[in-house]
């Protein structure tokens, strides 16, 4: 059995995928894995009993990584899939980012999709870039939410989500709406994040009624809902 210690528990919605990965591995039908979360453990942690150290998100201190790496250099180290650069077009933008791209050397660097992985490889050190892989989405979609026979009442669904670093979002959104209206293209809109809120059921209802969906989020990769 492979024993894994999860490190770097993220906040917000990402904590769900973190917990789902732990649950999925611990419920492996072939009983191949045993996973513990360091953030649920009290007192001194015996790292000698683990085969794999999985640093899941940008939520751990480099000193912890370096300490474990020094004590257990023969162990297997995984980083990701949520080691995301805040400014993926520019590269490392803070002290943590510079440490990771220049000094961290895991056995595997994980990202969620090929697009993002290929985009940021140029910023990673050569050793880490060579070990970059993508992790397929481990999601079971509720097919009952999708109705292939639903009448299409809209040409286009706009999925609007403003990122904190997207300073041209409002101008781009308004220009797109103007273009749709000018060409008599019917549309509806779902607003997410700080820009607005919506119910999951309403999103799927509009998705079923639309011919296409346009994602306006300046994002390193699409959200789980879009998958």
DOBA-722015 format. One line per 2 residues: number of its first residue (from 1); for each residue z, x, y of C-alpha. Coordinates in steps of 0.05 Angstrom, whole numbers, plus 5000, padded with zeros to 4 digits. Example, Ala and Ser with C-alpha at 12.3 -4.5 7.8 and 13.67 -1.06 7.14 Angstrom:
! DOBA-722015
1> 5156,5246,4910 ~ 5143,5273,4979
! end
This chain:
! DOBA-722015
1> 5000,5000,5000 ~ 4982,5025,5070
3> 5040,5021,5118 ~ 5021,5010,5191
5> 5064,5014,5254 ~ 5036,4973,5312
7> 5049,5001,5381 ~ 5028,4978,5450
9> 5041,4903,5450 ~ 4999,4873,5506
11> 5019,4818,5554 ~ 4985,4753,5572
13> 4935,4721,5524 ~ 4922,4788,5490
15> 4989,4783,5455 ~ 4960,4728,5411
17> 4905,4773,5383 ~ 4957,4827,5372
19> 5000,4780,5332 ~ 4940,4752,5295
21> 4919,4821,5272 ~ 4989,4835,5246
23> 4991,4768,5210 ~ 4922,4777,5180
25> 4939,4846,5152 ~ 5006,4824,5125
27> 4973,4764,5091 ~ 4918,4806,5059
29> 4901,4773,4993 ~ 4898,4840,4958
31> 4966,4860,4986 ~ 4938,4926,5014
33> 4977,4929,5079 ~ 5047,4926,5106
35> 5051,4921,5182 ~ 5112,4927,5228
37> 5115,4921,5304 ~ 5154,4976,5338
39> 5172,4928,5394 ~ 5211,4884,5345
41> 5251,4942,5316 ~ 5320,4963,5339
43> 5351,5032,5340 ~ 5317,5094,5315
45> 5250,5083,5281 ~ 5236,5122,5217
47> 5164,5142,5229 ~ 5161,5182,5164
49> 5149,5118,5124 ~ 5085,5098,5160
51> 5014,5120,5142 ~ 4979,5092,5203
53> 5000,5087,5276 ~ 4959,5034,5312
55> 4963,5039,5388 ~ 4934,4971,5404
57> 4930,4965,5479 ~ 4940,5002,5544
59> 5014,4986,5540 ~ 5045,5049,5512
61> 5069,5113,5544 ~ 5029,5177,5530
63> 5095,5213,5514 ~ 5106,5166,5455
65> 5036,5180,5428 ~ 5045,5255,5437
67> 5113,5255,5403 ~ 5089,5217,5342
69> 5027,5260,5338 ~ 5069,5323,5339
71> 5117,5299,5285 ~ 5063,5266,5241
73> 4998,5303,5254 ~ 4972,5285,5184
75> 4979,5210,5196 ~ 4921,5165,5216
77> 4918,5144,5289 ~ 4880,5083,5315
79> 4873,5066,5389 ~ 4845,4999,5413
81> 4813,4950,5416 ~ 4847,4938,5483
83> 4846,5008,5512 ~ 4803,4981,5569
85> 4784,5018,5632 ~ 4801,4976,5693
87> 4736,5000,5726 ~ 4687,5009,5668
89> 4628,5024,5714 ~ 4665,5080,5749
91> 4707,5109,5693 ~ 4780,5129,5692
93> 4816,5103,5754 ~ 4889,5119,5744
95> 4934,5172,5713 ~ 4937,5136,5646
97> 4861,5130,5641 ~ 4852,5204,5656
99> 4903,5222,5603 ~ 4868,5179,5551
101> 4796,5200,5562 ~ 4814,5274,5567
103> 4872,5286,5520 ~ 4880,5230,5470
105> 4846,5243,5403 ~ 4855,5186,5354
107> 4822,5181,5286 ~ 4788,5118,5310
109> 4776,5090,5380 ~ 4765,5015,5375
111> 4730,4968,5423 ~ 4714,4895,5414
113> 4639,4896,5424 ~ 4582,4946,5421
115> 4562,4933,5493 ~ 4628,4956,5521
117> 4636,5013,5471 ~ 4568,5042,5487
119> 4581,5033,5561 ~ 4646,5073,5564
121> 4631,5127,5512 ~ 4605,5172,5567
123> 4675,5175,5596 ~ 4711,5194,5531
125> 4719,5265,5508 ~ 4667,5284,5456
127> 4715,5281,5397 ~ 4738,5210,5414
129> 4668,5186,5431 ~ 4644,5208,5362
131> 4698,5165,5331 ~ 4685,5102,5372
133> 4675,5039,5332 ~ 4674,4964,5345
135> 4721,4914,5313 ~ 4688,4849,5293
137> 4721,4786,5318 ~ 4771,4760,5267
139> 4766,4687,5288 ~ 4758,4623,5249
141> 4724,4575,5296 ~ 4740,4501,5293
143> 4671,4473,5277 ~ 4695,4402,5292
145> 4692,4420,5366 ~ 4617,4432,5362
147> 4570,4371,5360 ~ 4498,4391,5347
149> 4476,4318,5355 ~ 4507,4309,5424
151> 4458,4286,5477 ~ 4443,4341,5528
153> 4460,4313,5597 ~ 4461,4379,5634
155> 4411,4436,5637 ~ 4464,4488,5649
157> 4538,4500,5643 ~ 4568,4551,5691
159> 4629,4588,5665 ~ 4662,4614,5728
161> 4717,4667,5722 ~ 4731,4713,5780
163> 4757,4782,5762 ~ 4803,4816,5812
165> 4753,4873,5821 ~ 4693,4827,5829
167> 4687,4826,5905 ~ 4618,4793,5906
169> 4636,4735,5859 ~ 4637,4679,5911
171> 4571,4700,5943 ~ 4537,4707,5875
173> 4564,4640,5851 ~ 4541,4602,5913
175> 4472,4634,5912 ~ 4463,4615,5839
177> 4485,4543,5853 ~ 4436,4540,5912
179> 4381,4565,5866 ~ 4396,4513,5813
181> 4397,4457,5864 ~ 4333,4481,5897
183> 4297,4478,5830 ~ 4328,4411,5809
185> 4365,4442,5751 ~ 4424,4400,5733
187> 4489,4436,5720 ~ 4564,4428,5709
189> 4618,4480,5718 ~ 4681,4504,5684
191> 4728,4547,5726 ~ 4775,4596,5692
193> 4828,4646,5711 ~ 4852,4649,5783
195> 4790,4612,5805 ~ 4812,4549,5769
197> 4835,4520,5703 ~ 4808,4475,5648
199> 4826,4444,5582 ~ 4796,4474,5519
201> 4771,4406,5496 ~ 4736,4394,5563
203> 4701,4461,5557 ~ 4673,4445,5489
205> 4653,4375,5511 ~ 4612,4403,5569
207> 4584,4458,5524 ~ 4559,4406,5476
209> 4525,4368,5532 ~ 4491,4430,5562
211> 4426,4464,5541 ~ 4451,4534,5561
213> 4514,4567,5586 ~ 4516,4621,5639
215> 4577,4667,5641 ~ 4592,4687,5713
217> 4650,4733,5694 ~ 4640,4806,5712
219> 4672,4827,5647 ~ 4673,4886,5600
221> 4664,4838,5542 ~ 4663,4762,5534
223> 4728,4726,5521 ~ 4747,4697,5454
225> 4730,4627,5478 ~ 4658,4648,5491
227> 4652,4675,5421
! end
